[in-house]
């Protein structure tokens, strides 16, 4: 049986991995890179104006420092953290209650 699994493992896994790579992983890495540059949506803004080279518009942590200086961003960030924590707790409590109900029958 293990020979059969070895034979069909890559033909089934490779398309799923390629889709994950294209749809999730590559955009995530590009987004992280853009967050450290002067990306304006359709062009990069460097110290001397518009540029096509993303490395000329590298800002480092300046974007993050500027974002956390804004009260509206801090408020939205704190709300998101609270919502995430409460949602995780609520989902786990409901899932545990359903599991107990299923096992009680």
N, CA, C and O atoms as CSV, one atom per row, in Angstrom:
chain,resi,resn,atom,element,x,y,z
A,1,UNK,N,N,0.813,-1.201,0.000
A,1,UNK,CA,C,0.000,0.000,0.000
A,1,UNK,C,C,0.857,1.265,0.000
A,1,UNK,O,O,0.475,2.267,-0.606
A,2,UNK,N,N,2.006,1.233,0.669
A,2,UNK,CA,C,2.839,2.438,0.732
A,2,UNK,C,C,3.433,2.775,-0.641
A,2,UNK,O,O,3.718,3.939,-0.925
A,3,UNK,N,N,3.618,1.764,-1.488
A,3,UNK,CA,C,4.114,2.022,-2.841
A,3,UNK,C,C,3.093,2.845,-3.634
A,3,UNK,O,O,3.463,3.719,-4.417
A,4,UNK,N,N,1.829,2.559,-3.424
A,4,UNK,CA,C,0.769,3.306,-4.091
A,4,UNK,C,C,0.757,4.757,-3.628
A,4,UNK,O,O,0.586,5.665,-4.442
A,5,UNK,N,N,0.937,4.983,-2.320
A,5,UNK,CA,C,0.977,6.345,-1.797
A,5,UNK,C,C,2.168,7.114,-2.350
A,5,UNK,O,O,2.037,8.281,-2.722
A,6,UNK,N,N,3.314,6.476,-2.407
A,6,UNK,CA,C,4.507,7.134,-2.940
A,6,UNK,C,C,4.338,7.494,-4.405
A,6,UNK,O,O,4.840,8.523,-4.857
A,7,UNK,N,N,3.634,6.651,-5.151
A,7,UNK,CA,C,3.453,6.874,-6.574
A,7,UNK,C,C,2.560,8.082,-6.841
A,7,UNK,O,O,2.827,8.852,-7.763
A,8,UNK,N,N,1.504,8.259,-6.048
A,8,UNK,CA,C,0.510,9.301,-6.319
A,8,UNK,C,C,0.637,10.529,-5.420
A,8,UNK,O,O,-0.171,11.451,-5.526
A,9,UNK,N,N,1.635,10.557,-4.538
A,9,UNK,CA,C,1.772,11.683,-3.616
A,9,UNK,C,C,2.046,12.995,-4.358
A,9,UNK,O,O,1.307,13.964,-4.183
A,10,UNK,N,N,3.079,13.038,-5.170
A,10,UNK,CA,C,3.459,14.289,-5.839
A,10,UNK,C,C,2.457,14.760,-6.879
A,10,UNK,O,O,2.219,15.965,-6.962
A,11,UNK,N,N,1.853,13.884,-7.680
A,11,UNK,CA,C,0.850,14.401,-8.624
A,11,UNK,C,C,-0.341,15.078,-7.943
A,11,UNK,O,O,-0.956,15.970,-8.528
A,12,UNK,N,N,-0.669,14.672,-6.730
A,12,UNK,CA,C,-1.786,15.303,-6.014
A,12,UNK,C,C,-1.348,16.516,-5.198
A,12,UNK,O,O,-2.098,17.483,-5.065
A,13,UNK,N,N,-0.150,16.464,-4.660
A,13,UNK,CA,C,0.314,17.546,-3.782
A,13,UNK,C,C,0.848,18.742,-4.564
A,13,UNK,O,O,0.635,19.881,-4.146
A,14,UNK,N,N,1.522,18.526,-5.665
A,14,UNK,CA,C,2.144,19.625,-6.399
A,14,UNK,C,C,1.152,20.677,-6.890
A,14,UNK,O,O,1.440,21.865,-6.740
A,15,UNK,N,N,-0.002,20.320,-7.469
A,15,UNK,CA,C,-0.944,21.380,-7.861
A,15,UNK,C,C,-1.458,22.190,-6.668
A,15,UNK,O,O,-1.585,23.411,-6.755
A,16,UNK,N,N,-1.750,21.519,-5.566
A,16,UNK,CA,C,-2.215,22.238,-4.379
A,16,UNK,C,C,-1.128,23.155,-3.842
A,16,UNK,O,O,-1.408,24.284,-3.441
A,17,UNK,N,N,0.107,22.678,-3.830
A,17,UNK,CA,C,1.216,23.498,-3.356
A,17,UNK,C,C,1.455,24.689,-4.279
A,17,UNK,O,O,1.738,25.791,-3.811
A,18,UNK,N,N,1.343,24.472,-5.591
A,18,UNK,CA,C,1.534,25.569,-6.548
A,18,UNK,C,C,0.456,26.636,-6.364
A,18,UNK,O,O,0.759,27.829,-6.393
A,19,UNK,N,N,-0.775,26.228,-6.178
A,19,UNK,CA,C,-1.857,27.190,-5.958
A,19,UNK,C,C,-1.640,27.955,-4.659
A,19,UNK,O,O,-1.826,29.171,-4.624
A,20,UNK,N,N,-1.248,27.260,-3.589
A,20,UNK,CA,C,-0.958,27.921,-2.312
A,20,UNK,C,C,0.167,28.926,-2.475
A,20,UNK,O,O,0.101,30.036,-1.947
A,21,UNK,N,N,1.187,28.538,-3.199
A,21,UNK,CA,C,2.330,29.421,-3.422
A,21,UNK,C,C,1.915,30.675,-4.176
A,21,UNK,O,O,2.295,31.783,-3.798
A,22,UNK,N,N,1.135,30.505,-5.241
A,22,UNK,CA,C,0.740,31.631,-6.091
A,22,UNK,C,C,-0.287,32.531,-5.413
A,22,UNK,O,O,-0.215,33.753,-5.540
A,23,UNK,N,N,-1.238,31.944,-4.697
A,23,UNK,CA,C,-2.350,32.719,-4.148
A,23,UNK,C,C,-2.056,33.280,-2.758
A,23,UNK,O,O,-2.554,34.351,-2.410
A,24,UNK,N,N,-1.259,32.577,-1.961
A,24,UNK,CA,C,-1.059,32.995,-0.570
A,24,UNK,C,C,0.371,33.458,-0.299
A,24,UNK,O,O,0.585,34.594,0.125
A,25,UNK,N,N,1.326,32.607,-0.534
A,25,UNK,CA,C,2.685,32.857,-0.062
A,25,UNK,C,C,3.385,34.006,-0.800
A,25,UNK,O,O,3.967,34.880,-0.157
A,26,UNK,N,N,3.339,34.018,-2.117
A,26,UNK,CA,C,4.015,35.074,-2.876
A,26,UNK,C,C,3.392,36.451,-2.609
A,26,UNK,O,O,4.137,37.400,-2.362
A,27,UNK,N,N,2.045,36.608,-2.648
A,27,UNK,CA,C,1.495,37.926,-2.310
A,27,UNK,C,C,1.813,38.367,-0.876
A,27,UNK,O,O,2.011,39.556,-0.627
A,28,UNK,N,N,1.863,37.425,0.059
A,28,UNK,CA,C,2.214,37.757,1.444
A,28,UNK,C,C,3.627,38.324,1.531
A,28,UNK,O,O,3.852,39.334,2.198
A,29,UNK,N,N,4.571,37.685,0.865
A,29,UNK,CA,C,5.966,38.148,0.888
A,29,UNK,C,C,6.095,39.494,0.173
A,29,UNK,O,O,6.812,40.375,0.648
A,30,UNK,N,N,5.414,39.663,-0.956
A,30,UNK,CA,C,5.450,40.939,-1.666
A,30,UNK,C,C,4.847,42.049,-0.808
A,30,UNK,O,O,5.367,43.164,-0.787
A,31,UNK,N,N,3.758,41.755,-0.102
A,31,UNK,CA,C,3.135,42.744,0.781
A,31,UNK,C,C,4.057,43.177,1.902
A,31,UNK,O,O,4.109,44.359,2.244
A,32,UNK,N,N,4.778,42.240,2.470
A,32,UNK,CA,C,5.750,42.592,3.514
A,32,UNK,C,C,6.841,43.486,2.928
A,32,UNK,O,O,7.233,44.474,3.548
A,33,UNK,N,N,7.330,43.142,1.738
A,33,UNK,CA,C,8.356,43.962,1.088
A,33,UNK,C,C,7.836,45.377,0.815
A,33,UNK,O,O,8.526,46.360,1.088
A,34,UNK,N,N,6.608,45.476,0.272
A,34,UNK,CA,C,6.040,46.790,-0.031
A,34,UNK,C,C,5.846,47.628,1.231
A,34,UNK,O,O,5.924,48.855,1.168
A,35,UNK,N,N,5.596,46.996,2.368
A,35,UNK,CA,C,5.368,47.763,3.589
A,35,UNK,C,C,6.635,48.483,4.064
A,35,UNK,O,O,6.556,49.414,4.865
A,36,UNK,N,N,7.788,48.057,3.579
A,36,UNK,CA,C,9.041,48.712,3.947
A,36,UNK,C,C,9.515,49.711,2.892
A,36,UNK,O,O,10.603,50.272,3.023
A,37,UNK,N,N,8.711,49.944,1.842
A,37,UNK,CA,C,9.097,50.878,0.783
A,37,UNK,C,C,8.070,51.996,0.672
A,37,UNK,O,O,7.080,52.029,1.404
A,38,UNK,N,N,8.325,52.901,-0.250
A,38,UNK,CA,C,7.414,54.010,-0.499
A,38,UNK,C,C,6.412,53.675,-1.593
A,38,UNK,O,O,6.137,54.522,-2.443
A,39,UNK,N,N,5.867,52.487,-1.597
A,39,UNK,CA,C,4.912,52.044,-2.618
A,39,UNK,C,C,3.620,52.844,-2.485
A,39,UNK,O,O,3.062,52.944,-1.392
A,40,UNK,N,N,3.144,53.412,-3.588
A,40,UNK,CA,C,1.948,54.249,-3.573
A,40,UNK,C,C,0.798,53.642,-4.362
A,40,UNK,O,O,-0.153,54.346,-4.701
A,41,UNK,N,N,0.866,52.347,-4.662
A,41,UNK,CA,C,-0.227,51.681,-5.351
A,41,UNK,C,C,0.028,51.472,-6.818
A,41,UNK,O,O,-0.354,50.439,-7.368
A,42,UNK,N,N,0.664,52.424,-7.466
A,42,UNK,CA,C,1.002,52.250,-8.881
A,42,UNK,C,C,2.432,52.704,-9.170
A,42,UNK,O,O,2.915,52.529,-10.289
A,43,UNK,N,N,3.106,53.271,-8.202
A,43,UNK,CA,C,4.491,53.692,-8.384
A,43,UNK,C,C,5.167,53.761,-7.021
A,43,UNK,O,O,4.505,53.770,-5.983
A,44,UNK,N,N,6.485,53.808,-7.040
A,44,UNK,CA,C,7.272,53.958,-5.819
A,44,UNK,C,C,7.642,55.419,-5.657
A,44,UNK,O,O,7.987,56.086,-6.633
A,45,UNK,N,N,7.573,55.922,-4.429
A,45,UNK,CA,C,7.956,57.292,-4.145
A,45,UNK,C,C,9.279,57.269,-3.383
A,45,UNK,O,O,9.336,56.869,-2.220
A,46,UNK,N,N,10.326,57.699,-4.053
A,46,UNK,CA,C,11.641,57.750,-3.441
A,46,UNK,C,C,11.924,59.129,-2.883
A,46,UNK,O,O,11.050,59.994,-2.914
A,47,UNK,N,N,13.113,59.352,-2.378
A,47,UNK,CA,C,13.468,60.662,-1.835
A,47,UNK,C,C,13.520,61.758,-2.902
A,47,UNK,O,O,13.380,62.939,-2.586
A,48,UNK,N,N,13.721,61.369,-4.161
A,48,UNK,CA,C,13.798,62.346,-5.250
A,48,UNK,C,C,12.558,62.315,-6.128
A,48,UNK,O,O,12.629,62.717,-7.289
A,49,UNK,N,N,11.439,61.856,-5.620
A,49,UNK,CA,C,10.209,61.779,-6.405
A,49,UNK,C,C,9.943,60.361,-6.875
A,49,UNK,O,O,10.434,59.388,-6.302
A,50,UNK,N,N,9.153,60.273,-7.934
A,50,UNK,CA,C,8.767,58.964,-8.458
A,50,UNK,C,C,9.977,58.187,-8.965
A,50,UNK,O,O,10.921,58.752,-9.518
A,51,UNK,N,N,9.917,56.882,-8.758
A,51,UNK,CA,C,10.979,56.006,-9.226
A,51,UNK,C,C,10.375,54.659,-9.599
A,51,UNK,O,O,9.283,54.311,-9.148
A,52,UNK,N,N,11.084,53.914,-10.417
A,52,UNK,CA,C,10.632,52.570,-10.770
A,52,UNK,C,C,11.406,51.510,-9.993
A,52,UNK,O,O,11.076,50.326,-10.055
A,53,UNK,N,N,12.415,51.928,-9.276
A,53,UNK,CA,C,13.236,50.997,-8.513
A,53,UNK,C,C,12.742,50.941,-7.073
A,53,UNK,O,O,12.818,51.945,-6.364
A,54,UNK,N,N,12.238,49.795,-6.621
A,54,UNK,CA,C,11.736,49.720,-5.249
A,54,UNK,C,C,12.827,49.898,-4.203
A,54,UNK,O,O,12.538,50.328,-3.086
A,55,UNK,N,N,14.076,49.576,-4.539
A,55,UNK,CA,C,15.146,49.693,-3.558
A,55,UNK,C,C,15.566,51.146,-3.336
A,55,UNK,O,O,16.159,51.469,-2.307
A,56,UNK,N,N,15.262,52.024,-4.298
A,56,UNK,CA,C,15.525,53.452,-4.109
A,56,UNK,C,C,14.514,54.064,-3.151
A,56,UNK,O,O,14.790,55.094,-2.535
A,57,UNK,N,N,13.356,53.446,-3.021
A,57,UNK,CA,C,12.305,53.993,-2.157
A,57,UNK,C,C,12.199,53.250,-0.837
A,57,UNK,O,O,11.167,53.321,-0.168
A,58,UNK,N,N,13.249,52.539,-0.452
A,58,UNK,CA,C,13.225,51.775,0.799
A,58,UNK,C,C,13.174,52.723,1.998
A,58,UNK,O,O,14.014,53.613,2.129
A,59,UNK,N,N,12.176,52.524,2.877
A,59,UNK,CA,C,11.988,53.393,4.035
A,59,UNK,C,C,12.280,52.714,5.362
A,59,UNK,O,O,12.426,53.389,6.381
A,60,UNK,N,N,12.366,51.406,5.367
A,60,UNK,CA,C,12.581,50.684,6.612
A,60,UNK,C,C,11.332,50.722,7.481
A,60,UNK,O,O,10.227,50.458,7.006
A,61,UNK,N,N,11.511,51.050,8.744
A,61,UNK,CA,C,10.397,51.055,9.697
A,61,UNK,C,C,9.646,52.381,9.751
A,61,UNK,O,O,8.747,52.536,10.578
A,62,UNK,N,N,9.984,53.322,8.908
A,62,UNK,CA,C,9.324,54.635,8.946
A,62,UNK,C,C,7.821,54.534,8.726
A,62,UNK,O,O,7.056,55.262,9.358
A,63,UNK,N,N,7.388,53.642,7.840
A,63,UNK,CA,C,5.951,53.469,7.613
A,63,UNK,C,C,5.240,53.002,8.885
A,63,UNK,O,O,4.160,53.490,9.218
A,64,UNK,N,N,5.856,52.056,9.588
A,64,UNK,CA,C,5.242,51.528,10.803
A,64,UNK,C,C,5.237,52.563,11.923
A,64,UNK,O,O,4.264,52.669,12.670
A,65,UNK,N,N,6.313,53.319,12.041
A,65,UNK,CA,C,6.382,54.362,13.068
A,65,UNK,C,C,5.325,55.425,12.805
A,65,UNK,O,O,4.652,55.880,13.730
A,66,UNK,N,N,5.179,55.823,11.535
A,66,UNK,CA,C,4.167,56.828,11.187
A,66,UNK,C,C,2.760,56.295,11.434
A,66,UNK,O,O,1.884,57.043,11.869
A,67,UNK,N,N,2.536,55.027,11.165
A,67,UNK,CA,C,1.204,54.448,11.375
A,67,UNK,C,C,0.853,54.421,12.862
A,67,UNK,O,O,-0.260,54.786,13.241
A,68,UNK,N,N,1.791,53.993,13.704
A,68,UNK,CA,C,1.490,53.898,15.139
A,68,UNK,C,C,1.429,55.262,15.820
A,68,UNK,O,O,0.964,55.351,16.956
A,69,UNK,N,N,1.880,56.318,15.165
A,69,UNK,CA,C,1.735,57.663,15.723
A,69,UNK,C,C,0.313,58.192,15.551
A,69,UNK,O,O,-0.094,59.117,16.254
A,70,UNK,N,N,-0.446,57.609,14.619
A,70,UNK,CA,C,-1.824,58.058,14.376
A,70,UNK,C,C,-2.781,57.398,15.372
A,70,UNK,O,O,-2.778,56.178,15.542
A,71,UNK,N,N,-3.592,58.221,16.020
A,71,UNK,CA,C,-4.550,57.712,16.999
A,71,UNK,C,C,-5.582,56.783,16.357
A,71,UNK,O,O,-5.972,55.777,16.950
A,72,UNK,N,N,-6.018,57.124,15.147
A,72,UNK,CA,C,-7.029,56.288,14.479
A,72,UNK,C,C,-6.474,54.895,14.165
A,72,UNK,O,O,-7.201,53.905,14.260
A,73,UNK,N,N,-5.198,54.811,13.794
A,73,UNK,CA,C,-4.600,53.506,13.524
A,73,UNK,C,C,-4.476,52.701,14.800
A,73,UNK,O,O,-4.798,51.513,14.822
A,74,UNK,N,N,-4.006,53.346,15.878
A,74,UNK,CA,C,-3.872,52.628,17.148
A,74,UNK,C,C,-5.217,52.125,17.637
A,74,UNK,O,O,-5.317,51.012,18.154
A,75,UNK,N,N,-6.248,52.935,17.478
A,75,UNK,CA,C,-7.583,52.523,17.889
A,75,UNK,C,C,-8.070,51.331,17.072
A,75,UNK,O,O,-8.601,50.373,17.632
A,76,UNK,N,N,-7.895,51.382,15.760
A,76,UNK,CA,C,-8.305,50.281,14.891
A,76,UNK,C,C,-7.493,49.020,15.182
A,76,UNK,O,O,-8.033,47.914,15.179
A,77,UNK,N,N,-6.205,49.189,15.431
A,77,UNK,CA,C,-5.343,48.046,15.738
A,77,UNK,C,C,-5.770,47.382,17.043
A,77,UNK,O,O,-5.852,46.156,17.120
A,78,UNK,N,N,-6.042,48.186,18.064
A,78,UNK,CA,C,-6.482,47.641,19.350
A,78,UNK,C,C,-7.833,46.937,19.219
A,78,UNK,O,O,-8.040,45.882,19.818
A,79,UNK,N,N,-8.748,47.511,18.445
A,79,UNK,CA,C,-10.040,46.872,18.220
A,79,UNK,C,C,-9.858,45.527,17.524
A,79,UNK,O,O,-10.517,44.551,17.881
A,80,UNK,N,N,-8.971,45.467,16.535
A,80,UNK,CA,C,-8.718,44.218,15.819
A,80,UNK,C,C,-8.141,43.152,16.743
A,80,UNK,O,O,-8.517,41.983,16.657
A,81,UNK,N,N,-7.231,43.550,17.625
A,81,UNK,CA,C,-6.645,42.597,18.567
A,81,UNK,C,C,-7.717,42.073,19.519
A,81,UNK,O,O,-7.796,40.869,19.763
A,82,UNK,N,N,-8.540,42.971,20.057
A,82,UNK,CA,C,-9.615,42.541,20.960
A,82,UNK,C,C,-10.593,41.606,20.255
A,82,UNK,O,O,-10.986,40.577,20.804
A,83,UNK,N,N,-10.983,41.973,19.031
A,83,UNK,CA,C,-11.916,41.146,18.272
A,83,UNK,C,C,-11.331,39.765,18.002
A,83,UNK,O,O,-12.032,38.760,18.121
A,84,UNK,N,N,-10.056,39.709,17.640
A,84,UNK,CA,C,-9.411,38.425,17.358
A,84,UNK,C,C,-9.380,37.537,18.587
A,84,UNK,O,O,-9.696,36.350,18.507
A,85,UNK,N,N,-9.002,38.104,19.723
A,85,UNK,CA,C,-8.935,37.318,20.958
A,85,UNK,C,C,-10.320,36.810,21.342
A,85,UNK,O,O,-10.481,35.634,21.666
A,86,UNK,N,N,-11.317,37.685,21.308
A,86,UNK,CA,C,-12.670,37.263,21.667
A,86,UNK,C,C,-13.236,36.252,20.677
A,86,UNK,O,O,-13.929,35.319,21.083
A,87,UNK,N,N,-12.954,36.416,19.391
A,87,UNK,CA,C,-13.454,35.477,18.389
A,87,UNK,C,C,-12.833,34.097,18.570
A,87,UNK,O,O,-13.529,33.089,18.446
A,88,UNK,N,N,-11.546,34.037,18.857
A,88,UNK,CA,C,-10.883,32.751,19.071
A,88,UNK,C,C,-11.462,32.062,20.298
A,88,UNK,O,O,-11.729,30.861,20.273
A,89,UNK,N,N,-11.653,32.817,21.362
A,89,UNK,CA,C,-12.225,32.232,22.575
A,89,UNK,C,C,-13.655,31.760,22.316
A,89,UNK,O,O,-14.016,30.651,22.711
A,90,UNK,N,N,-14.469,32.581,21.661
A,90,UNK,CA,C,-15.861,32.214,21.398
A,90,UNK,C,C,-15.962,30.978,20.509
A,90,UNK,O,O,-16.766,30.086,20.780
A,91,UNK,N,N,-15.164,30.920,19.465
A,91,UNK,CA,C,-15.208,29.765,18.561
A,91,UNK,C,C,-14.812,28.495,19.310
A,91,UNK,O,O,-15.433,27.449,19.121
A,92,UNK,N,N,-13.802,28.573,20.146
A,92,UNK,CA,C,-13.372,27.384,20.885
A,92,UNK,C,C,-14.399,26.959,21.931
A,92,UNK,O,O,-14.602,25.763,22.143
A,93,UNK,N,N,-15.043,27.911,22.580
A,93,UNK,CA,C,-16.081,27.563,23.559
A,93,UNK,C,C,-17.258,26.881,22.860
A,93,UNK,O,O,-17.758,25.863,23.340
A,94,UNK,N,N,-17.701,27.432,21.738
A,94,UNK,CA,C,-18.817,26.835,20.993
A,94,UNK,C,C,-18.422,25.451,20.471
A,94,UNK,O,O,-19.220,24.516,20.543
A,95,UNK,N,N,-17.215,25.313,19.954
A,95,UNK,CA,C,-16.759,24.013,19.450
A,95,UNK,C,C,-16.683,22.979,20.567
A,95,UNK,O,O,-17.060,21.824,20.367
A,96,UNK,N,N,-16.202,23.379,21.733
A,96,UNK,CA,C,-16.137,22.468,22.877
A,96,UNK,C,C,-17.545,22.064,23.313
A,96,UNK,O,O,-17.790,20.896,23.613
A,97,UNK,N,N,-18.467,23.023,23.351
A,97,UNK,CA,C,-19.848,22.711,23.735
A,97,UNK,C,C,-20.469,21.737,22.738
A,97,UNK,O,O,-21.152,20.800,23.150
A,98,UNK,N,N,-20.254,21.929,21.465
A,98,UNK,CA,C,-20.789,21.000,20.462
A,98,UNK,C,C,-20.156,19.619,20.586
A,98,UNK,O,O,-20.843,18.608,20.440
A,99,UNK,N,N,-18.876,19.568,20.849
A,99,UNK,CA,C,-18.216,18.281,21.017
A,99,UNK,C,C,-18.750,17.532,22.249
A,99,UNK,O,O,-18.939,16.316,22.223
A,100,UNK,N,N,-18.985,18.287,23.314
A,100,UNK,CA,C,-19.571,17.659,24.511
A,100,UNK,C,C,-20.965,17.162,24.256
A,100,UNK,O,O,-21.342,16.099,24.749
A,101,UNK,N,N,-21.759,17.923,23.480
A,101,UNK,CA,C,-23.110,17.476,23.132
A,101,UNK,C,C,-23.083,16.203,22.286
A,101,UNK,O,O,-23.878,15.289,22.506
A,102,UNK,N,N,-22.179,16.148,21.333
A,102,UNK,CA,C,-22.091,14.962,20.484
A,102,UNK,C,C,-21.656,13.744,21.286
A,102,UNK,O,O,-22.173,12.646,21.078
A,103,UNK,N,N,-20.720,13.929,22.189
A,103,UNK,CA,C,-20.231,12.807,22.992
A,103,UNK,C,C,-21.203,12.408,24.086
A,103,UNK,O,O,-21.136,11.283,24.581
A,104,UNK,N,N,-22.095,13.288,24.474
A,104,UNK,CA,C,-23.049,12.985,25.551
A,104,UNK,C,C,-24.179,12.085,25.053
A,104,UNK,O,O,-24.817,11.391,25.844
A,105,UNK,N,N,-24.419,12.096,23.775
A,105,UNK,CA,C,-25.545,11.316,23.230
A,105,UNK,C,C,-25.171,9.866,23.065
A,105,UNK,O,O,-25.992,9.063,22.621
